[in-house]
Amino acid sequence: MKTNGAATAVQPPPAGRPAPVPVFQIRHLSKTYGSGEVAVHALRDVGLEILRSEFIVLLGASGSGKSTLLNIMGGLDSPTSGQVLFAGQDLSAADEAALTAYRRRHVGFVFQFYNLIPSLTVYENVSLVTDIAADPMPAAEVIGMVGLGERSDHFPAQLSGGEQQRVAIARAIVKRPDVLLCDEPTGALDYATGKLVLDVIERINAGLGTTAIVITHNAAIAGMADRVVRLGDGRILRIDASAHKLSPSELTW
């Protein structure tokens, strides 16, 4: 499926099935940093729809616009022009207070670097988020979901990189977000550990129905996705739907 920047629709459902529910509707989205001769066009007329419970991979080289697009969907940045709707809410017209409420209620973030608080244990890092969540899951339950139940009392310095990333994922999902936004979540990890982290993200997407959007420059990870959005020079170059999704254990790179 190719796109020219207009809002990209997904295929209609088979007869008798309910229509898929869009989580994000992105229309003619552009982002420019600076002005004049030094202007950087990070996004150029991007259009995209993302459905509830989809697993989306944003694939492209450094500078292609992946992180800018993710940050705007996460309410961390605002577009220069165009529109981003989340479940009908116009994020591109929201003020900072509304964006803060949106991030707290609906979005979980996972970045390449874990941003854990060194002086807090695994349990404390995860449970800290429950103080600002309306309907959080029990912290111990979520820590068990990411396979770290026996490490709850450990500090970040006592954990491997992969374990720290799994703590970061637990912290992101404990508030029951609608969307999990992951920016190069395996970028700092070795092959085996990266696959363990991808397995956690896949299980959250499938088990909780959380929409997962993963940035990567690693084309192999695209095999996990429902759809792969390929970006270049701030534009969507192509959107590919997966006929057969792979499990993390089937990925090789």
Backbone as CSV, one residue per row, in Angstrom:
resi,resn,N_x,N_y,N_z,CA_x,CA_y,CA_z,C_x,C_y,C_z
1,MET,0.852,-1.190,0.000,0.000,0.000,0.000,0.880,1.229,0.000
2,LYS,0.698,2.117,-0.972,1.501,3.326,-1.043,0.662,4.516,-0.612
3,THR,1.350,5.562,-0.220,0.652,6.762,0.241,1.327,7.979,-0.330
4,ASN,0.528,9.025,-0.582,1.085,10.278,-1.080,0.983,11.395,-0.055
5,GLY,0.671,11.024,1.214,0.600,12.035,2.253,-0.805,12.296,2.731
6,ALA,-1.826,11.963,1.944,-3.197,12.109,2.405,-3.481,11.067,3.461
7,ALA,-4.561,11.267,4.244,-4.879,10.332,5.315,-5.056,8.942,4.748
8,THR,-4.298,8.000,5.271,-4.246,6.660,4.722,-5.279,5.786,5.393
9,ALA,-6.214,5.270,4.631,-7.255,4.410,5.172,-6.780,2.967,5.188
10,VAL,-7.316,2.186,6.109,-7.060,0.759,6.126,-8.118,0.085,5.287
11,GLN,-7.902,-1.192,4.969,-8.838,-1.927,4.157,-10.159,-2.124,4.908
12,PRO,-11.315,-2.085,4.216,-12.589,-2.316,4.896,-12.683,-3.745,5.395
13,PRO,-13.444,-3.983,6.498,-13.543,-5.331,7.050,-14.397,-6.229,6.165
14,PRO,-14.226,-7.556,6.252,-15.100,-8.459,5.529,-16.552,-8.260,5.949
15,ALA,-17.474,-8.645,5.070,-18.901,-8.495,5.357,-19.260,-9.211,6.651
16,GLY,-20.034,-8.539,7.484,-20.483,-9.152,8.724,-19.603,-8.844,9.913
17,ARG,-18.413,-8.309,9.695,-17.525,-7.967,10.797,-17.616,-6.482,11.109
18,PRO,-17.463,-6.105,12.393,-17.525,-4.677,12.726,-16.339,-3.921,12.147
19,ALA,-16.562,-2.643,11.863,-15.478,-1.812,11.337,-14.409,-1.618,12.409
20,PRO,-13.135,-1.646,12.026,-12.073,-1.395,13.001,-12.149,0.024,13.542
21,VAL,-11.707,0.180,14.791,-11.813,1.480,15.470,-10.477,2.206,15.376
22,PRO,-10.431,3.390,14.764,-9.170,4.139,14.714,-8.804,4.689,16.091
23,VAL,-7.540,4.525,16.468,-7.018,5.183,17.658,-6.439,6.541,17.258
24,PHE,-5.612,6.534,16.216,-5.048,7.774,15.691,-5.537,8.001,14.269
25,GLN,-5.896,9.251,13.988,-6.160,9.704,12.628,-5.276,10.922,12.387
26,ILE,-4.332,10.754,11.488,-3.316,11.777,11.230,-3.541,12.317,9.825
27,ARG,-3.671,13.636,9.718,-4.059,14.247,8.456,-3.124,15.388,8.094
28,HIS,-2.441,15.242,6.958,-1.603,16.302,6.391,-0.666,16.901,7.438
29,LEU,0.012,16.028,8.153,0.850,16.449,9.278,2.231,16.874,8.792
30,SER,2.637,18.068,9.209,3.976,18.569,8.886,4.612,19.156,10.145
31,LYS,5.933,19.022,10.212,6.689,19.601,11.319,7.979,20.181,10.791
32,THR,8.201,21.469,11.060,9.414,22.151,10.634,10.084,22.757,11.859
33,TYR,11.364,22.501,11.990,12.167,23.114,13.052,13.010,24.222,12.437
34,GLY,12.999,25.417,13.056,13.749,26.537,12.514,13.010,27.181,11.354
35,SER,13.686,28.090,10.670,13.064,28.801,9.552,14.126,29.228,8.554
36,GLY,13.662,29.639,7.408,14.566,30.133,6.379,15.511,29.064,5.872
37,GLU,16.766,29.433,5.652,17.732,28.503,5.070,18.123,27.375,6.026
38,VAL,17.897,27.563,7.318,18.279,26.535,8.291,17.079,25.680,8.722
39,ALA,15.939,25.859,8.060,14.746,25.092,8.415,14.972,23.602,8.155
40,VAL,14.519,22.793,9.095,14.575,21.335,8.962,13.140,20.823,8.888
41,HIS,12.806,20.176,7.772,11.456,19.645,7.565,11.431,18.198,8.035
42,ALA,11.054,18.014,9.301,11.091,16.688,9.902,9.954,15.809,9.405
43,LEU,8.790,16.401,9.163,7.642,15.682,8.603,7.031,16.521,7.496
44,ARG,6.590,15.844,6.433,6.045,16.548,5.278,4.726,15.905,4.853
45,ASP,3.607,16.504,5.211,2.281,16.100,4.732,2.009,14.608,4.975
46,VAL,2.180,14.188,6.213,2.003,12.766,6.569,0.536,12.482,6.868
47,GLY,0.031,11.390,6.337,-1.321,10.923,6.628,-1.295,9.465,7.031
48,LEU,-2.040,9.122,8.075,-1.988,7.750,8.597,-3.163,7.510,9.527
49,GLU,-3.726,6.302,9.474,-4.677,5.838,10.479,-4.089,4.630,11.188
50,ILE,-4.234,4.599,12.518,-3.782,3.465,13.315,-4.969,2.968,14.121
51,LEU,-5.169,1.656,14.118,-6.355,1.058,14.720,-6.083,0.558,16.121
52,ARG,-7.136,0.450,16.897,-7.036,-0.098,18.244,-6.452,-1.508,18.183
53,SER,-5.503,-1.783,19.071,-4.855,-3.088,19.252,-3.893,-3.459,18.128
54,GLU,-3.622,-2.558,17.196,-2.637,-2.851,16.158,-1.223,-2.846,16.731
55,PHE,-0.360,-3.605,16.068,1.082,-3.541,16.310,1.694,-2.909,15.068
56,ILE,2.181,-1.681,15.224,2.713,-0.899,14.108,4.219,-0.731,14.296
57,VAL,4.978,-0.932,13.250,6.402,-0.627,13.252,6.647,0.562,12.329
58,LEU,7.310,1.581,12.870,7.767,2.717,12.077,9.228,2.467,11.711
59,LEU,9.478,2.307,10.432,10.795,1.872,9.971,11.406,2.950,9.083
60,GLY,12.678,3.227,9.310,13.361,4.190,8.472,14.718,4.539,9.035
61,ALA,15.527,5.157,8.210,16.873,5.551,8.621,16.810,6.720,9.595
62,SER,17.924,7.007,10.243,18.020,8.176,11.113,17.684,9.431,10.319
63,GLY,16.840,10.297,10.897,16.447,11.513,10.209,15.247,11.365,9.304
64,SER,14.610,10.195,9.298,13.480,9.975,8.398,12.178,10.564,8.925
65,GLY,12.141,10.916,10.212,10.937,11.500,10.784,10.218,10.601,11.777
66,LYS,10.776,9.431,12.066,10.106,8.465,12.942,9.867,9.028,14.346
67,SER,10.911,9.533,14.958,10.787,10.004,16.336,9.905,11.242,16.427
68,THR,9.976,12.112,15.452,9.108,13.290,15.450,7.646,12.870,15.387
69,LEU,7.340,11.920,14.524,5.965,11.434,14.414,5.513,10.798,15.719
70,LEU,6.366,9.984,16.324,6.017,9.335,17.588,5.805,10.378,18.693
71,ASN,6.675,11.375,18.751,6.565,12.399,19.791,5.286,13.218,19.654
72,ILE,4.869,13.480,18.424,3.617,14.214,18.227,2.429,13.346,18.622
73,MET,2.447,12.064,18.264,1.365,11.177,18.681,1.319,11.031,20.196
74,GLY,2.479,11.124,20.843,2.534,10.999,22.290,2.272,12.281,23.045
75,GLY,2.032,13.374,22.333,1.777,14.646,22.996,3.019,15.301,23.565
76,LEU,4.197,14.887,23.115,5.454,15.480,23.562,5.906,16.626,22.666
77,ASP,5.314,16.725,21.487,5.661,17.763,20.530,4.381,18.143,19.799
78,SER,4.399,19.265,19.125,3.222,19.726,18.395,3.583,19.940,16.928
79,PRO,2.621,19.733,16.029,2.931,19.895,14.604,2.977,21.354,14.192
80,THR,3.640,21.612,13.094,3.605,22.943,12.494,2.295,23.155,11.764
81,SER,1.801,22.105,11.122,0.499,22.152,10.453,-0.053,20.737,10.387
82,GLY,-1.332,20.639,10.082,-1.987,19.343,10.026,-2.677,19.015,11.339
83,GLN,-3.169,17.786,11.424,-4.039,17.397,12.531,-3.719,15.984,12.992
84,VAL,-3.754,15.783,14.321,-3.641,14.459,14.925,-4.827,14.270,15.853
85,LEU,-5.664,13.280,15.559,-6.796,12.953,16.415,-6.491,11.664,17.160
86,PHE,-6.715,11.672,18.480,-6.659,10.457,19.284,-8.068,10.177,19.786
87,ALA,-8.657,9.077,19.325,-10.029,8.721,19.706,-10.961,9.921,19.579
88,GLY,-10.753,10.683,18.523,-11.588,11.844,18.262,-11.113,13.140,18.886
89,GLN,-10.158,13.076,19.824,-9.625,14.282,20.468,-8.535,14.881,19.593
90,ASP,-8.655,16.164,19.292,-7.692,16.847,18.433,-6.471,17.255,19.254
91,LEU,-5.426,16.447,19.203,-4.209,16.748,19.966,-3.500,17.975,19.428
92,SER,-3.627,18.206,18.133,-2.909,19.323,17.525,-3.479,20.673,17.956
93,ALA,-4.693,20.672,18.531,-5.290,21.917,19.020,-5.295,21.986,20.546
94,ALA,-4.731,20.978,21.208,-4.787,20.904,22.669,-3.728,21.801,23.303
95,ASP,-4.056,22.375,24.469,-3.067,23.144,25.204,-2.222,22.206,26.069
96,GLU,-1.239,22.750,26.765,-0.293,21.906,27.501,-0.976,21.124,28.615
97,ALA,-1.945,21.724,29.279,-2.662,21.013,30.339,-3.408,19.804,29.779
98,ALA,-4.038,19.978,28.626,-4.769,18.874,28.009,-3.809,17.785,27.531
99,LEU,-2.652,18.174,27.004,-1.669,17.193,26.563,-1.092,16.421,27.746
100,THR,-0.873,17.105,28.867,-0.385,16.417,30.063,-1.396,15.386,30.534
101,ALA,-2.673,15.754,30.548,-3.726,14.814,30.941,-3.794,13.637,29.973
102,TYR,-3.647,13.915,28.695,-3.643,12.855,27.673,-2.499,11.877,27.906
103,ARG,-1.299,12.391,28.135,-0.148,11.503,28.360,-0.352,10.654,29.612
104,ARG,-0.870,11.253,30.660,-1.051,10.512,31.913,-2.085,9.403,31.774
105,ARG,-3.163,9.690,31.079,-4.283,8.758,31.035,-4.155,7.695,29.956
106,HIS,-3.509,8.036,28.854,-3.649,7.181,27.674,-2.364,6.607,27.102
107,VAL,-1.193,7.154,27.465,0.033,6.802,26.750,1.088,6.250,27.704
108,GLY,1.714,5.154,27.285,2.903,4.650,27.952,4.094,4.802,27.023
109,PHE,5.219,5.289,27.547,6.416,5.533,26.738,7.526,4.560,27.129
110,VAL,8.217,4.040,26.125,9.425,3.235,26.340,10.484,3.765,25.388
111,PHE,11.633,4.160,25.945,12.691,4.736,25.133,13.907,3.802,25.104
112,GLN,14.871,4.139,24.261,16.078,3.318,24.142,16.834,3.261,25.464
113,PHE,16.856,4.377,26.177,17.516,4.430,27.480,16.432,4.479,28.550
114,TYR,16.640,3.787,29.627,15.543,3.322,30.467,14.977,4.384,31.396
115,ASN,15.781,5.370,31.766,15.313,6.487,32.603,14.693,6.022,33.915
116,LEU,15.266,4.982,34.506,14.816,4.537,35.818,15.450,5.414,36.897
117,ILE,14.799,5.501,38.053,15.347,6.277,39.167,16.301,5.367,39.947
118,PRO,17.597,5.688,39.963,18.597,4.760,40.517,18.386,4.417,41.987
119,SER,17.838,5.354,42.752,17.699,5.144,44.194,16.435,4.369,44.570
120,LEU,15.619,4.005,43.582,14.386,3.262,43.841,14.517,1.825,43.348
121,THR,13.869,0.911,44.023,13.849,-0.485,43.603,12.965,-0.654,42.371
122,VAL,12.996,-1.857,41.812,12.110,-2.174,40.688,10.659,-1.875,41.069
123,TYR,10.249,-2.389,42.209,8.864,-2.184,42.645,8.549,-0.704,42.803
124,GLU,9.458,0.041,43.384,9.216,1.460,43.618,9.190,2.254,42.314
125,ASN,10.061,1.900,41.362,10.046,2.570,40.057,8.713,2.381,39.354
126,VAL,8.165,1.180,39.446,6.898,0.892,38.763,5.718,1.491,39.516
127,SER,5.695,1.326,40.838,4.539,1.785,41.617,4.451,3.303,41.667
128,LEU,5.564,3.994,41.423,5.557,5.457,41.419,4.520,6.000,40.446
129,VAL,4.349,5.320,39.316,3.428,5.786,38.272,1.974,5.640,38.711
130,THR,1.709,4.681,39.586,0.321,4.444,39.991,-0.268,5.627,40.748
131,ASP,0.580,6.503,41.270,0.087,7.672,42.003,-0.626,8.675,41.102
132,ILE,-0.323,8.645,39.798,-0.941,9.609,38.884,-1.900,8.933,37.906
133,ALA,-2.153,7.638,38.093,-3.030,6.898,37.183,-4.414,6.745,37.801
134,ALA,-5.434,6.805,36.943,-6.812,6.703,37.432,-7.181,5.277,37.818
135,ASP,-6.710,4.300,37.057,-7.089,2.904,37.296,-5.893,1.990,37.057
136,PRO,-4.851,2.114,37.879,-3.637,1.332,37.624,-3.815,-0.141,37.969
137,MET,-2.973,-0.955,37.351,-2.868,-2.353,37.735,-1.969,-2.457,38.961
138,PRO,-2.066,-3.526,39.729,-1.129,-3.709,40.844,0.303,-3.795,40.317
139,ALA,1.199,-3.053,40.931,2.588,-3.016,40.463,3.211,-4.405,40.463
140,ALA,2.952,-5.198,41.502,3.535,-6.543,41.580,3.062,-7.416,40.428
141,GLU,1.799,-7.261,40.029,1.262,-8.047,38.915,1.983,-7.712,37.614
142,VAL,2.200,-6.422,37.385,2.847,-5.992,36.140,4.315,-6.410,36.121
143,ILE,4.976,-6.316,37.258,6.372,-6.764,37.331,6.453,-8.255,37.025
144,GLY,5.480,-9.028,37.488,5.428,-10.443,37.143,5.191,-10.666,35.658
145,MET,4.378,-9.812,35.041,4.099,-9.943,33.602,5.365,-9.818,32.767
146,VAL,6.306,-8.992,33.203,7.546,-8.811,32.437,8.661,-9.730,32.933
147,GLY,8.298,-10.695,33.787,9.244,-11.735,34.203,10.258,-11.323,35.235
148,LEU,9.912,-10.333,36.070,10.883,-9.827,37.046,10.365,-9.913,38.483
149,GLY,9.427,-10.813,38.726,8.853,-10.924,40.055,9.884,-11.150,41.145
150,GLU,10.925,-11.902,40.819,11.952,-12.190,41.827,12.991,-11.081,41.950
151,ARG,12.847,-10.045,41.149,13.821,-8.941,41.170,13.195,-7.648,41.701
152,SER,12.002,-7.739,42.277,11.266,-6.543,42.688,12.038,-5.651,43.651
153,ASP,12.862,-6.256,44.506,13.572,-5.489,45.524,14.971,-5.050,45.084
154,HIS,15.304,-5.308,43.824,16.615,-4.921,43.314,16.586,-3.479,42.804
155,PHE,17.750,-2.848,42.830,17.906,-1.507,42.284,18.369,-1.596,40.830
156,PRO,18.147,-0.546,40.026,18.539,-0.599,38.622,19.983,-1.028,38.392
157,ALA,20.918,-0.584,39.231,22.335,-0.936,39.044,22.591,-2.431,39.215
158,GLN,21.659,-3.140,39.832,21.798,-4.578,40.036,21.162,-5.392,38.913
159,LEU,20.653,-4.707,37.891,19.956,-5.372,36.788,20.749,-5.264,35.498
160,SER,20.543,-6.215,34.608,21.115,-6.130,33.260,20.353,-5.094,32.447
161,GLY,20.894,-4.756,31.277,20.216,-3.797,30.411,18.830,-4.269,30.012
162,GLY,18.714,-5.544,29.663,17.412,-6.074,29.272,16.419,-6.056,30.415
163,GLU,16.894,-6.340,31.615,16.007,-6.292,32.777,15.557,-4.861,33.057
164,GLN,16.464,-3.902,32.908,16.082,-2.511,33.104,15.043,-2.072,32.069
165,GLN,15.199,-2.544,30.847,14.218,-2.182,29.823,12.857,-2.801,30.132
166,ARG,12.845,-4.006,30.679,11.575,-4.623,31.057,10.925,-3.878,32.223
167,VAL,11.734,-3.339,33.132,11.183,-2.485,34.191,10.551,-1.240,33.563
168,ALA,11.228,-0.661,32.575,10.695,0.523,31.901,9.363,0.208,31.221
169,ILE,9.246,-0.992,30.642,7.982,-1.385,30.017,6.902,-1.566,31.082
170,ALA,7.252,-2.215,32.209,6.291,-2.377,33.301,5.803,-1.024,33.796
171,ARG,6.718,-0.091,33.943,6.350,1.256,34.387,5.407,1.918,33.383
172,ALA,5.628,1.655,32.092,4.796,2.270,31.055,3.387,1.698,31.023
173,ILE,3.231,0.414,31.347,1.918,-0.216,31.180,1.113,-0.316,32.467
174,VAL,1.727,-0.029,33.629,1.024,-0.224,34.892,-0.226,0.653,34.990
175,LYS,-0.249,1.755,34.268,-1.414,2.639,34.318,-2.488,2.262,33.302
176,ARG,-2.349,1.106,32.647,-3.288,0.617,31.630,-3.410,1.599,30.462
177,PRO,-2.327,1.939,29.786,-2.444,2.905,28.688,-3.159,2.295,27.489
178,ASP,-3.795,3.147,26.713,-4.382,2.700,25.451,-3.311,2.455,24.408
179,VAL,-2.218,3.217,24.512,-1.171,3.186,23.490,0.189,3.042,24.160
180,LEU,1.018,2.154,23.619,2.401,2.000,24.066,3.306,2.469,22.938
181,LEU,4.053,3.539,23.185,4.935,4.139,22.189,6.377,3.801,22.546
182,CYS,7.060,3.119,21.649,8.400,2.594,21.924,9.389,3.141,20.901
183,ASP,10.373,3.886,21.370,11.377,4.481,20.487,12.680,3.702,20.623
184,GLU,12.976,2.869,19.643,14.178,2.026,19.622,14.342,1.249,20.940
185,PRO,13.340,0.478,21.348,13.417,-0.172,22.657,14.499,-1.230,22.763
186,THR,15.005,-1.718,21.624,16.076,-2.728,21.659,17.406,-2.161,21.185
187,GLY,17.464,-0.849,20.950,18.648,-0.255,20.340,19.915,-0.401,21.147
188,ALA,19.797,-0.468,22.482,20.982,-0.563,23.336,21.218,-1.982,23.834
189,LEU,20.491,-2.964,23.256,20.544,-4.328,23.773,21.169,-5.285,22.761
190,ASP,21.719,-6.377,23.276,22.232,-7.401,22.375,21.078,-8.203,21.772
191,TYR,21.425,-9.084,20.851,20.430,-9.827,20.063,19.458,-10.606,20.942
192,ALA,19.978,-11.435,21.831,19.118,-12.293,22.647,18.254,-11.472,23.600
193,THR,18.841,-10.462,24.211,18.102,-9.637,25.156,17.041,-8.801,24.437
194,GLY,17.378,-8.305,23.256,16.411,-7.551,22.465,15.179,-8.369,22.142
195,LYS,15.368,-9.644,21.841,14.226,-10.503,21.529,13.356,-10.741,22.756
196,LEU,13.957,-10.801,23.937,13.169,-10.933,25.169,12.288,-9.699,25.376
197,VAL,12.843,-8.520,25.121,12.079,-7.278,25.270,10.948,-7.216,24.235
198,LEU,11.229,-7.615,23.007,10.188,-7.637,21.979,9.071,-8.609,22.345
199,ASP,9.434,-9.716,22.971,8.422,-10.684,23.403,7.482,-10.061,24.430
200,VAL,8.035,-9.270,25.346,7.202,-8.593,26.343,6.233,-7.626,25.661
201,ILE,6.742,-6.837,24.713,5.890,-5.875,24.011,4.788,-6.607,23.240
202,GLU,5.129,-7.705,22.595,4.128,-8.477,21.846,3.043,-9.020,22.771
203,ARG,3.439,-9.533,23.936,2.459,-10.096,24.861,1.526,-9.020,25.410
204,ILE,2.042,-7.823,25.636,1.204,-6.720,26.097,0.212,-6.322,25.008
205,ASN,0.684,-6.245,23.782,-0.180,-5.911,22.650,-1.289,-6.953,22.477
206,ALA,-0.926,-8.231,22.512,-1.911,-9.283,22.293,-2.785,-9.528,23.517
207,GLY,-2.169,-9.513,24.703,-2.902,-9.881,25.907,-3.772,-8.778,26.467
208,LEU,-3.298,-7.536,26.390,-4.050,-6.409,26.950,-4.783,-5.606,25.886
209,GLY,-4.505,-5.891,24.618,-5.129,-5.118,23.549,-4.584,-3.720,23.407
210,THR,-3.396,-3.479,23.961,-2.767,-2.162,23.889,-2.211,-1.929,22.487
211,THR,-2.553,-0.819,21.892,-1.962,-0.467,20.606,-0.473,-0.217,20.807
212,ALA,0.363,-0.919,20.050,1.816,-0.790,20.189,2.397,-0.174,18.917
213,ILE,3.170,0.883,19.090,3.838,1.546,17.970,5.323,1.581,18.298
214,VAL,6.114,0.915,17.466,7.530,0.702,17.751,8.375,1.327,16.651
215,ILE,9.254,2.233,17.040,10.250,2.787,16.125,11.457,1.867,16.088
216,THR,11.970,1.626,14.899,13.218,0.879,14.785,13.880,1.200,13.453
217,HIS,15.190,1.018,13.407,15.885,1.039,12.123,16.224,-0.388,11.704
218,ASN,15.823,-1.367,12.532,16.112,-2.779,12.291,14.965,-3.392,11.493
219,ALA,15.176,-3.636,10.213,14.111,-4.123,9.338,13.566,-5.476,9.768
220,ALA,14.355,-6.284,10.478,13.885,-7.610,10.886,12.697,-7.521,11.831
221,ILE,12.655,-6.491,12.666,11.578,-6.349,13.642,10.241,-6.115,12.946
222,ALA,10.279,-5.633,11.711,9.043,-5.407,10.957,8.219,-6.675,10.802
223,GLY,8.857,-7.836,10.902,8.125,-9.093,10.766,7.085,-9.311,11.841
224,MET,7.183,-8.617,12.966,6.228,-8.749,14.065,4.950,-7.947,13.841
225,ALA,4.994,-6.990,12.932,3.965,-5.962,12.865,2.722,-6.399,12.108
226,ASP,1.587,-5.798,12.472,0.396,-5.880,11.620,0.622,-5.066,10.359
227,ARG,1.207,-3.879,10.542,1.565,-3.037,9.401,2.902,-2.361,9.666
228,VAL,3.640,-2.158,8.595,4.934,-1.500,8.661,4.838,-0.191,7.892
229,VAL,5.129,0.909,8.587,5.099,2.238,7.975,6.545,2.639,7.715
230,ARG,6.909,2.756,6.450,8.283,3.075,6.061,8.384,4.568,5.745
231,LEU,9.291,5.237,6.476,9.459,6.677,6.316,10.805,7.007,5.709
232,GLY,10.839,8.129,5.003,12.086,8.662,4.461,11.919,10.135,4.167
233,ASP,12.878,10.944,4.574,12.871,12.382,4.321,11.570,13.028,4.800
234,GLY,11.059,12.557,5.940,9.869,13.160,6.524,8.552,12.742,5.907
235,ARG,8.597,11.801,4.974,7.387,11.351,4.297,7.158,9.857,4.526
236,ILE,5.900,9.444,4.430,5.604,8.013,4.398,5.839,7.528,2.975
237,LEU,6.783,6.617,2.839,7.123,6.091,1.528,6.214,4.938,1.131
238,ARG,5.843,4.124,2.135,5.062,2.921,1.833,4.499,2.366,3.132
239,ILE,3.338,1.744,3.046,2.756,1.039,4.178,2.490,-0.394,3.741
240,ASP,3.087,-1.328,4.453,2.952,-2.741,4.117,2.177,-3.466,5.204
241,ALA,1.128,-4.176,4.803,0.385,-5.021,5.738,1.009,-6.409,5.756
242,SER,1.075,-7.015,6.942,1.714,-8.327,7.081,0.699,-9.430,6.842
243,ALA,1.032,-10.325,5.924,0.179,-11.485,5.688,0.382,-12.530,6.779
244,HIS,1.604,-12.591,7.316,1.914,-13.579,8.364,2.870,-12.926,9.356
245,LYS,2.368,-12.661,10.560,3.200,-12.051,11.592,4.119,-13.093,12.213
246,LEU,5.346,-12.688,12.493,6.316,-13.557,13.135,6.346,-13.285,14.630
247,SER,6.649,-14.316,15.396,6.905,-14.126,16.817,8.349,-13.649,16.982
248,PRO,8.670,-13.017,18.108,10.063,-12.595,18.312,11.055,-13.738,18.193
249,SER,10.678,-14.941,18.597,11.605,-16.066,18.511,11.934,-16.437,17.069
250,GLU,11.080,-16.029,16.123,11.316,-16.342,14.712,12.142,-15.265,13.998
251,LEU,12.396,-14.155,14.662,13.153,-13.080,14.044,14.643,-13.393,14.040
252,THR,15.309,-12.989,12.980,16.771,-13.074,12.918,17.320,-11.789,12.325
253,TRP,18.468,-11.347,12.868,19.157,-10.191,12.278,20.625,-10.251,12.590
